[in-house]
Amino acid sequence: MGDKTLEGKTTRRGFLAGGAAAAAGAALVPAAAKAEGDPAILNLPSWTQELGAGVDAAPYGMPSKYEAHVVRRNVPWLTADSVSSINFTPLHELDGIITPNGVCFERHHSGVAEVDPAEYRLMINGLVDRELVFTLDDLKRFPRHNRVYFLECAANSGMEWRGAQLNGCQFTHGMIHNVMYTGVLLKDLLNEAGVKGSAKWVLPEGADAAGMTRSVPLEKAMDDCMIAFKMNGEALRPEQGYPARLVVPGWEGNMWVKWIRRLEVGDMPWHHREETSKYTDLLANGKARRFTWEMDAKSVVTNPSPQAPITHGKGPTVLTGVAWSGRGTIPRVDVTIDGGITWHEARVDGPSLPMSMHRFYYEFNWDGKPMLIQSRAHDSTGYVQPTKDALRKVRGESSIYHNNGIQTWAVNANGEAENVEIS
């Protein structure tokens, strides 16, 4: 795809020299295919002539067998063992903003805990007036709330810090999902226990074998955090923390402790615990940023992308992707199909909710020439998603976490896409 620099980056100049002008603008509605000679319309298929399965065939509904490829996938070499590993949401197969429960990415430190809801307990202790223990039924007696939030692992896109590596948005950006959580506000539980005036932090602890703990500032805990027991209307899946988990809107996913069993209120963060301090952002000078909890504005084009090539050839084409910010909403997304030479405002469609995914579209007529596709998110605070080079100038290349740089897909004349970087 065009000229390559010594660093393996595609240059805009080399790209243009290869002829990279796609006809952008308002797309024409594609003409319907003529029925003449098309056996799929002329001949009656088998499913129109025989009875199908009855209502008792699948008590819990499943996707069509023709969608069996729409699954989470992992990268085996990322970790030594799958019980302390991650898999990825198939973003390129989805649309809208809600992630189906069955494909929400997983991140475990000791595998999935199988918790009996009848034996589930949540304890609040520490700097409180009354140390309390709640059953699941106790939690459900508090006022319930429904909120749509994204959950993004801090390491999402982390393999791309030093350059283009993983070829597919499922693998570069798939450590994220977006669902509706149903649960109770954490502040209601803390108020029930009576938080002492000296309290400043909350330590949530999970019931899995890793005993996952994180330090959460009391201000955040008393703001919008939740204890959720349902997602997208049904009970949490075991891999998502059944029967209850912590929800920390807009903040990095490692703080969303699953299988939540205890909340200890204290007057300082638990720095001495390795697990509360390891999620830092290493800088080029050897220092590290700590307490970078909020997830910065970010976006990615999901189609076309390496796992979702253009298959229809020239003509009307729909580009789509998702954008999100841990600081609010996404009022605008720009897209480019020539590597940033010209930008076009995409059409954001669907609900615009704070700390939730936003779906964007850009319709154009593709002339069949190569493209360099990018998206750039603007959030409601005025923050604009940076390029990867801009991030590296500030943060270096040794970090793993909080990579929200602009992603580039190079699309060739056959409609096939590749993960590249441009300069």
Sequence and secondary structure as in RCSB ss.txt:
>XXXX:A:sequence
MGDKTLEGKTTRRGFLAGGAAAAAGAALVPAAAKAEGDPAILNLPSWTQELGAGVDAAPYGMPSKYEAHVVRRNV
PWLTADSVSSINFTPLHELDGIITPNGVCFERHHSGVAEVDPAEYRLMINGLVDRELVFTLDDLKRFPRHNRVYF
LECAANSGMEWRGAQLNGCQFTHGMIHNVMYTGVLLKDLLNEAGVKGSAKWVLPEGADAAGMTRSVPLEKAMDDC
MIAFKMNGEALRPEQGYPARLVVPGWEGNMWVKWIRRLEVGDMPWHHREETSKYTDLLANGKARRFTWEMDAKSV
VTNPSPQAPITHGKGPTVLTGVAWSGRGTIPRVDVTIDGGITWHEARVDGPSLPMSMHRFYYEFNWDGKPMLIQS
RAHDSTGYVQPTKDALRKVRGESSIYHNNGIQTWAVNANGEAENVEIS
>XXXX:A:secstr
   B TTS B HHHHHHT      SS         TT HHHHS  GGGSS    TTS SS    GGGTT   EE 
GGGSS GGG BEE  GGG  SS   GGG   B SS      GGG  EEEEESBSS EEE HHHHTTS EEEEEEE
EE TTTTGGGTTS    SHHHHH SEEEEEEEEEEHHHHHHHH B TT  EEEEEESSTT  B  EEHHHHTTT 
EEEEEETTEE  GGGTTT EEE TTB GGGS SSEEEEEEESS  TTSHHHH   EE TTS EE    B   EEE
EEESBTTB   S SEEEEEEEEEE TTS   EEEEESBTTSS EE EEES   TTS EEEEEEEEE SS EEEEE
EEE TTS B   HHHHHHHH S   S      EEEE TTS EEEE B 
